Amino acid sequence: MRIIPAIDIIDGKCVRLTKGDYSTKKIYNENPLEVAKEFEANGIKYLHLVDLDGAKSMHIVNHKVLESISKNTSLKIDFGGGIKSNEDVKIAFANGAQQITAGSIAVHNPELFLSWLAAYGSDKIILGADANNRKIATQGWLENSETDVLDFIADYAQKGVEYVVCTDIAKDGMLQGTSNELYQEILLKAKVKLIASGGVSSINDLLKLNQIGCEGAIIGKAIYEQKITLQELQTLC
C-alpha cells in the first residue's frame, strides 16, 4: 500500500482543516516546500497536494506551490482542488503534477471529466469521491448532493476510472480512525485502486487499510500532530 502524506494549501501555507471547515484552519508551516523536503528525506515517495483556495475559487490558485515542490523534490505528486477546466488540467500537469484528483467536476460535468480520462489516461486522472453521510460532497465540501458514494464510484469504474480517492468527511481531521466498512463496500462493488483518506490516527489504522485492500492511504493531521512519526512511516514505505 502506498503511503501518501498530504499538504493542504491556503494562502501558500501548509494548513489542516477539520471536516473540511475553513473556519478551523490551523497553519502548520509557512513554507510547504520545507514540509515536502522533510517527507522526502524520510523515504516518502508520494504526496497528495490540495489547493484549498482553488477548491473554494473553482479554479487553480496555488500552482506555484506545486511547481516549487515538483522542481525541488522527487516526490510523485497528485494535485487536487479547483480543477474545473481544460486550462486547469494543463496548468496542473505543466507545473509538475503526476496525477490530478477531480471530484466536483465529475459530479457537475461528467462529460468534461470523461474527456480528461480519455485524453490523459486512467493512470493520470483520479476520481475524487468525498462522502458526507455516504452522499457525494462537492466544491471543497461546501455543497452536498444526493448522489450515493457507492453508486458514484461504481458508475465511473465502468467508464474506465482506475484510481479513486475516497474521503469520509465526518472522519477528516478527527484522528478517530478510518471508514473501513465503507472502503470494504466500495472494493466489493467496484474494481478500482482505492486510496483511503480521512481519520488516520495511528500505524494500526494503516495496517488495517492495507488488509482491506486499499491501494494507498493519505495521511494528514496524524503527521502534523505527531500521532504518527515519519520514522514510523519509513517502515511502511
C-alpha positions in Angstrom: 0.0 0.0 0.0 1.3 3.4 -0.9 1.9 5.9 1.9 0.8 9.4 0.8 1.2 12.3 3.1 -1.0 15.3 2.4 -0.2 19.0 2.2 -3.2 21.3 2.1 -2.6 24.9 0.9 -4.3 28.1 1.9 -2.6 31.4 1.0 0.5 29.5 0.1 0.9 27.9 3.5 0.6 24.4 4.8 -2.6 24.1 6.8 -5.1 21.5 8.0 -8.9 21.8 8.4 -11.3 19.7 10.5 -14.1 18.1 8.5 -13.3 20.5 5.6 -14.5 23.5 7.6 -12.4 26.5 6.6 -13.0 28.3 9.9 -11.0 25.5 11.6 -7.8 26.3 9.7 -4.6 25.7 11.5 -1.3 26.7 10.0 1.5 24.1 10.4 4.2 25.7 8.2 4.6 28.9 6.3 6.7 27.0 3.7 5.1 23.9 2.1 8.4 23.1 0.3 10.1 22.6 3.7 7.4 20.1 4.7 7.8 18.3 1.3 11.5 18.1 1.7 11.2 16.6 5.1 8.8 13.9 3.8 11.3 13.1 1.0 14.2 13.0 3.5 12.3 10.3 5.4 11.8 8.0 2.5 8.4 9.2 1.4 7.8 8.9 -2.4 4.3 10.3 -2.8 2.5 13.5 -2.0 -1.2 14.5 -2.0 -1.2 18.3 -2.6 -4.5 20.1 -2.2 -5.2 23.7 -3.3 -7.9 24.6 -0.8 -8.0 28.2 -2.2 -8.6 26.6 -5.6 -11.4 24.4 -4.3 -13.2 27.5 -3.0 -12.5 29.7 -6.0 -13.3 27.0 -8.6 -10.0 27.3 -10.4 -6.4 26.5 -9.6 -4.8 29.2 -7.3 -1.7 27.7 -5.7 0.0 26.3 -8.8 3.3 28.0 -7.8 3.5 25.8 -4.7 3.0 22.7 -6.9 5.8 24.0 -9.2 8.2 24.6 -6.3 7.7 21.2 -4.8 7.9 19.3 -8.1 11.1 21.1 -9.1 12.8 20.8 -5.8 11.9 17.2 -4.7 11.5 13.9 -6.4 8.0 13.3 -4.9 5.3 12.0 -7.2 2.5 14.5 -6.7 -1.2 14.1 -7.1 -2.8 17.5 -7.2 -6.4 18.5 -6.5 -8.5 21.5 -5.6 -10.1 23.8 -8.1 -9.6 21.7 -11.2 -12.7 22.7 -13.2 -11.5 23.4 -16.8 -9.2 22.1 -19.5 -6.9 25.0 -18.7 -6.7 24.0 -15.0 -5.7 20.4 -16.0 -3.0 21.8 -18.3 -1.7 24.1 -15.5 -1.5 21.2 -13.1 0.4 18.9 -15.4 2.7 21.8 -16.6 3.6 22.6 -13.1 4.7 19.1 -12.2 1.7 17.0 -11.1 2.0 13.3 -11.9 -1.7 12.8 -11.4 -4.7 15.1 -10.8 -7.7 14.5 -8.5 -11.0 15.8 -9.7 -14.3 15.3 -7.8 -16.7 18.2 -8.2 -16.4 18.3 -11.9 -17.2 14.6 -12.1 -20.5 15.4 -10.5 -21.4 18.6 -12.3 -19.9 18.0 -15.7 -19.2 14.3 -16.2 -18.7 14.7 -19.9 -15.7 17.0 -19.3 -14.3 14.7 -16.7 -14.5 11.7 -19.0 -12.8 13.7 -21.8 -9.8 14.2 -19.4 -9.8 10.5 -18.7 -9.7 9.8 -22.5 -7.1 12.4 -23.2 -4.6 11.8 -20.4 -5.3 8.1 -19.4 -6.7 6.4 -16.4 -3.3 6.4 -14.7 -3.3 10.2 -14.6 -6.8 11.1 -13.6 -8.0 10.2 -10.1 -11.7 10.4 -9.2 -12.3 12.3 -6.0 -15.2 10.8 -4.1 -15.8 12.8 -1.0 -18.6 11.5 1.1 -20.8 13.2 3.7 -23.2 10.6 5.3 -22.4 8.5 2.2 -23.5 11.2 -0.2 -21.1 12.9 -2.5 -20.0 16.4 -1.4 -18.5 19.0 -3.9 -16.9 22.4 -4.1 -14.4 21.9 -1.4 -17.1 20.1 0.6 -19.2 23.3 0.8 -22.1 21.7 -1.2 -23.8 18.3 -0.6 -25.6 16.2 -3.3 -28.0 13.3 -3.2 -25.5 11.0 -5.1 -24.7 7.8 -3.3 -20.9 7.3 -3.0 -21.0 3.6 -3.9 -23.1 4.2 -7.0 -20.9 7.2 -8.0 -17.7 5.2 -7.8 -19.2 2.0 -9.4 -20.6 4.0 -12.3 -17.2 5.7 -13.1 -15.4 2.4 -12.7 -17.5 1.1 -15.5 -16.5 4.1 -17.6 -12.8 3.5 -17.2 -11.7 5.1 -13.9 -8.8 3.3 -12.3 -7.9 5.4 -9.3 -10.3 6.7 -6.6 -9.6 8.8 -3.6 -12.4 8.4 -1.1 -12.7 10.7 1.9 -15.3 10.3 4.6 -15.7 13.9 5.6 -17.0 13.0 9.1 -13.6 11.4 9.8 -11.4 14.0 8.2 -9.1 15.7 10.7 -10.7 13.9 13.7 -7.9 11.4 14.4 -10.6 8.8 15.3 -9.9 6.0 12.8 -10.8 5.3 9.2 -14.1 4.3 7.5 -13.1 0.7 7.0 -16.6 -0.6 6.4 -17.2 2.0 3.7 -13.9 1.1 2.0 -14.7 -2.6 2.1 -18.1 -1.9 0.5 -16.5 0.1 -2.3 -13.9 -2.6 -3.1 -16.7 -5.2 -3.2 -18.8 -3.1 -5.6 -16.1 -1.6 -7.9 -12.8 -2.8 -9.3 -10.7 0.3 -8.5 -7.4 1.2 -6.9 -8.8 2.8 -3.8 -6.9 5.5 -1.9 -8.3 6.0 1.6 -8.4 9.4 3.1 -9.6 10.8 6.4 -9.3 9.7 10.0 -5.9 8.0 10.0 -4.6 8.3 13.6 -2.1 5.5 14.0 0.1 3.0 12.3 -2.6 0.4 13.2 -5.1 2.3 11.0 -2.7 2.0 8.1 -2.2 -1.7 8.6 -6.0 -2.2 8.6 -6.4 -0.3 5.4 -3.7 -2.4 3.8 -5.5 -5.6 5.0 -8.8 -4.3 3.4 -7.0 -3.9 0.1 -6.6 -0.2 -0.3 -4.0 0.8 -2.9 -3.0 3.9 -0.9 -3.6 5.8 2.2 -3.5 9.6 2.6 -2.2 10.9 6.0 -2.6 14.5 7.1 -3.2 15.6 10.6 -1.8 12.5 12.2 1.6 13.5 10.9 1.3 17.2 11.8 0.0 16.4 15.3 2.8 13.8 15.7 0.4 10.9 16.2 2.5 9.1 13.6 6.2 9.9 13.1 7.9 10.0 9.8 10.3 7.4 11.2 7.4 5.1 11.7 6.2 5.6 8.2 9.6 4.7 6.9 9.0 1.1 7.9 5.9 1.0 5.6 7.3 2.8 2.6 
